[in-house]
């Protein structure tokens, strides 16, 4: 039976990217809320790293939704596919990574290198995404960029995943095989100690594709359902809000887990890993299914043009919200605070400074980072994205090809 063609772009899913990026932002600065909320609330905020899981499920869904029914394992198809992925992800990541190491060479801030004595080699590992396989280096450079190594592994694997699912009908076996591969690699390399390459179970399960693959496969399966059944619904379950509630139930479960020594959050505990990697993604998929098939107020908010713009620029926001750029902003606020109090002393008044409160400074930084992200998106990311897609990079561009001329932000997939 023929079906009406599915729409190619869902604005609410672009808005979700902003929501996910902001959750990660809150998780990285949860300590700011120490003096305001009880400890359990701070722990709750500290588990908002779940934004990364939202990105992973979204990537699995979008890549599958776009390519599953029209992929061909030919050289030209793969070159075009890879070209689109490079255009979307690589330019801003490479530019901001170079800036991060430039910042290190000027300031010697070891938050970039984590004490490594080979910054040039480390920069190469960052530029090539290879640092994400080493426990010693995973959070160097742009620390949160580890997730892009995970994303790139999925991008390269996706055509093979599709082939095995369609030709051999072995879809559900694949995440099991990948996870078992991860376990075997840890058992081997945890005794080698080669810069932490597949060095320990928490690292591999939380920071590599092999540990996080189930999240992508959940997104892939959601896309397969939509491609098969469309957006029509017969039941009245409000999946949008059910999934949304379950997402934060998973957050609460992780917030109550003991934090293992040497780690930062409950997600790094055994129960936290299971909750994050296997239950949370199902809740995210239910949430997405609701956004795709229901008309709710939340969907309307996420599809708002301004929220959509925030979503399109959220990849840059994600890359700059933690690290050298935030450090520069934070130091600027400290400098301004000193100048304001110096001025108050000169005037002989005892007033409060607008920059003396950590929570207010965090709000200022949030607004400023979003403004910078939008500016960089409009001036650099979007033009470069268009340029690469229309260029002869990897494969000669074919004029008037919808694959090349469609809005490049419509297949936004990675932190993203």
Secondary structure as GFF3:
##gff-version 3
##sequence-region A 1 416
A	DSSP	alpha_helix	11	28	.	.	.	ID=ss1
A	DSSP	three_ten_helix	30	33	.	.	.	ID=ss2
A	DSSP	alpha_helix	39	46	.	.	.	ID=ss3
A	DSSP	alpha_helix	50	67	.	.	.	ID=ss4
A	DSSP	alpha_helix	75	107	.	.	.	ID=ss5
A	DSSP	alpha_helix	119	127	.	.	.	ID=ss6
A	DSSP	three_ten_helix	130	133	.	.	.	ID=ss7
A	DSSP	three_ten_helix	143	145	.	.	.	ID=ss8
A	DSSP	alpha_helix	146	167	.	.	.	ID=ss9
A	DSSP	alpha_helix	171	189	.	.	.	ID=ss10
A	DSSP	alpha_helix	201	207	.	.	.	ID=ss11
A	DSSP	alpha_helix	209	229	.	.	.	ID=ss12
A	DSSP	alpha_helix	239	255	.	.	.	ID=ss13
A	DSSP	three_ten_helix	266	268	.	.	.	ID=ss14
A	DSSP	alpha_helix	270	274	.	.	.	ID=ss15
A	DSSP	pi_helix	275	279	.	.	.	ID=ss16
A	DSSP	alpha_helix	280	293	.	.	.	ID=ss17
A	DSSP	alpha_helix	297	302	.	.	.	ID=ss18
A	DSSP	alpha_helix	305	312	.	.	.	ID=ss19
A	DSSP	alpha_helix	314	320	.	.	.	ID=ss20
A	DSSP	alpha_helix	324	347	.	.	.	ID=ss21
A	DSSP	alpha_helix	358	376	.	.	.	ID=ss22
A	DSSP	pi_helix	377	381	.	.	.	ID=ss23
A	DSSP	alpha_helix	382	390	.	.	.	ID=ss24
A	DSSP	alpha_helix	402	405	.	.	.	ID=ss25
A	DSSP	three_ten_helix	408	411	.	.	.	ID=ss26
###
